[in-house]
């Protein structure tokens, strides 16, 4: 009799800011990869900052499904969450943050996440199209299910297409 080995599920937190379709697609795919996901449907800038501050618990891997610009993380109908906000509020000690928002890997935002204590921060340096962000994160986390080291998994997922190549790993 052949027994199927037990494979422990990894926990991942998805923070969905505005783009519910992307977050739902990421969640469904990750559940298919045997991840256990917790999704926070963020309704305000204050809630986002509480999540980043650790006042609302998150897992060791956090995916920010959001939009961004050269000022920071966009929150609908509210002020942008800027690098200064991240530096002042976020406590992400040892966490890996994967940010899908445009330009969130450029400017001062990576340094702000480093200041917040992240072990690693992955984000695009330009404006990838939405399908590229989805392809990148799905390929990245598929590779991680096979214990491919994060730096190699980022390189391989970024190599899928030039749009995906905008995603870069920032070590802390």
C-alpha positions as CSV (number, residue, x, y, z in Angstrom):
1,X,0.0,0.0,0.0
2,X,1.4,3.4,-1.0
3,X,0.9,6.2,1.4
4,X,0.8,9.8,0.4
5,X,3.3,11.9,2.5
6,X,2.0,14.7,4.6
7,X,3.0,18.0,3.3
8,X,2.6,20.9,5.7
9,X,0.7,23.9,4.4
10,X,2.5,27.2,4.4
11,X,0.5,30.2,5.5
12,X,0.4,33.4,3.4
13,X,-1.5,36.6,4.1
14,X,-2.9,38.5,1.1
15,X,-3.7,42.2,1.8
16,X,-6.2,43.3,-0.9
17,X,-6.3,47.0,-1.5
18,X,-8.8,47.9,-4.2
19,X,-8.1,45.2,-6.8
20,X,-10.4,42.4,-5.6
21,X,-10.2,40.4,-8.9
22,X,-6.4,40.1,-8.7
23,X,-6.5,39.2,-5.0
24,X,-9.1,36.5,-5.6
25,X,-7.2,35.0,-8.5
26,X,-4.0,34.9,-6.4
27,X,-5.8,33.4,-3.5
28,X,-7.5,30.7,-5.6
29,X,-4.2,29.8,-7.3
30,X,-2.2,29.7,-4.0
31,X,-4.9,27.5,-2.4
32,X,-4.4,25.2,-5.4
33,X,-0.7,25.1,-4.6
34,X,-1.6,23.9,-1.1
35,X,-0.9,27.3,0.7
36,X,-3.3,28.3,3.5
37,X,-4.3,31.9,2.8
38,X,-5.7,34.6,4.9
39,X,-7.1,37.5,3.0
40,X,-7.7,41.0,4.4
41,X,-10.0,43.1,2.2
42,X,-8.7,46.5,3.2
43,X,-11.2,49.3,3.4
44,X,-9.1,52.2,4.6
45,X,-5.6,53.6,4.9
46,X,-5.9,53.2,8.7
47,X,-6.6,49.4,8.3
48,X,-3.6,49.0,5.9
49,X,-1.3,50.7,8.4
50,X,-2.6,48.5,11.2
51,X,-1.9,45.4,9.1
52,X,1.6,46.7,8.4
53,X,2.2,47.7,12.0
54,X,1.3,44.2,13.2
55,X,-1.8,45.4,15.1
56,X,-3.7,43.0,12.9
57,X,-1.7,39.7,12.7
58,X,-0.2,38.6,9.3
59,X,1.8,35.6,8.3
60,X,5.6,35.4,7.5
61,X,4.8,36.0,3.8
62,X,2.6,38.9,3.0
63,X,1.3,39.7,-0.5
64,X,0.1,43.3,-1.1
65,X,-2.4,43.2,-4.0
66,X,-2.6,46.9,-4.7
67,X,-1.9,49.8,-7.0
68,X,1.0,52.0,-6.6
69,X,2.6,55.2,-8.1
70,X,5.7,57.2,-7.5
71,X,4.3,58.4,-4.2
72,X,3.6,54.9,-2.6
73,X,0.7,52.5,-2.2
74,X,-2.6,53.8,-3.4
75,X,-5.7,53.6,-1.2
76,X,-9.0,54.5,-2.9
77,X,-10.4,57.8,-1.8
78,X,-7.7,58.3,0.8
79,X,-4.2,59.7,0.9
80,X,-1.4,57.4,-0.5
81,X,0.5,55.3,2.0
82,X,4.0,56.8,1.5
83,X,7.4,55.5,2.3
84,X,7.4,57.8,5.4
85,X,4.1,56.1,6.5
86,X,5.8,52.7,6.2
87,X,8.9,53.9,8.1
88,X,6.7,55.4,10.8
89,X,4.1,52.6,11.3
90,X,5.2,49.3,9.8
91,X,6.7,46.5,11.9
92,X,7.4,43.5,9.6
93,X,10.3,41.8,11.4
94,X,11.5,38.9,9.4
95,X,8.6,38.9,7.0
96,X,8.8,38.5,3.2
97,X,6.6,41.1,1.5
98,X,5.6,40.7,-2.1
99,X,4.1,43.9,-3.4
100,X,2.2,43.7,-6.7
101,X,1.6,47.5,-7.1
102,X,3.2,49.5,-9.8
103,X,6.4,51.3,-8.9
104,X,6.5,49.9,-5.4
105,X,10.0,48.5,-6.0
106,X,11.3,51.9,-7.0
107,X,12.1,55.1,-5.1
108,X,12.1,55.1,-1.3
109,X,9.6,52.3,-0.8
110,X,12.0,49.4,-0.7
111,X,14.2,51.2,1.9
112,X,11.1,51.9,4.0
113,X,10.1,48.2,4.0
114,X,13.7,47.3,4.9
115,X,13.5,49.9,7.8
116,X,10.3,48.1,8.9
117,X,12.4,44.9,9.3
118,X,11.4,42.8,6.3
119,X,13.7,39.8,5.5
120,X,12.9,40.4,1.9
121,X,10.8,42.7,-0.3
122,X,9.8,41.9,-3.8
123,X,8.2,44.6,-6.0
124,X,8.1,46.0,-9.5
125,X,10.3,48.9,-10.5
126,X,7.9,50.2,-13.2
127,X,4.3,49.7,-14.4
128,X,3.8,46.0,-15.2
129,X,0.4,45.1,-16.6
130,X,-1.9,43.4,-14.3
131,X,-1.6,40.0,-16.0
132,X,2.2,40.2,-15.6
133,X,1.8,40.8,-11.8
134,X,-0.5,37.8,-11.6
135,X,1.8,35.6,-13.7
136,X,4.8,36.7,-11.6
137,X,3.4,36.0,-8.2
138,X,1.9,32.7,-9.2
139,X,5.2,31.5,-10.8
140,X,7.2,32.7,-7.8
141,X,5.1,30.9,-5.2
142,X,4.8,27.8,-7.4
143,X,8.6,27.6,-7.4
144,X,8.7,28.2,-3.6
145,X,6.4,25.2,-3.1
146,X,9.4,23.1,-4.4
147,X,11.7,24.9,-1.9
148,X,13.5,26.9,-4.6
149,X,15.4,29.6,-2.7
150,X,13.7,33.0,-2.9
151,X,16.4,34.8,-4.9
152,X,16.4,32.0,-7.5
153,X,12.6,31.8,-7.6
154,X,12.3,35.6,-8.1
155,X,14.8,35.4,-11.0
156,X,13.0,32.5,-12.6
157,X,9.5,34.0,-12.2
158,X,10.8,37.4,-13.6
159,X,12.3,35.6,-16.6
160,X,8.8,34.4,-17.8
161,X,8.2,37.6,-19.8
162,X,9.7,41.1,-20.1
163,X,6.7,42.5,-18.1
164,X,7.5,40.2,-15.2
165,X,11.2,41.2,-15.3
166,X,10.2,44.5,-13.6
167,X,9.9,42.5,-10.3
168,X,13.0,42.7,-8.2
169,X,14.1,41.2,-4.9
170,X,15.4,43.7,-2.3
171,X,17.2,42.0,0.6
172,X,17.1,43.5,4.1
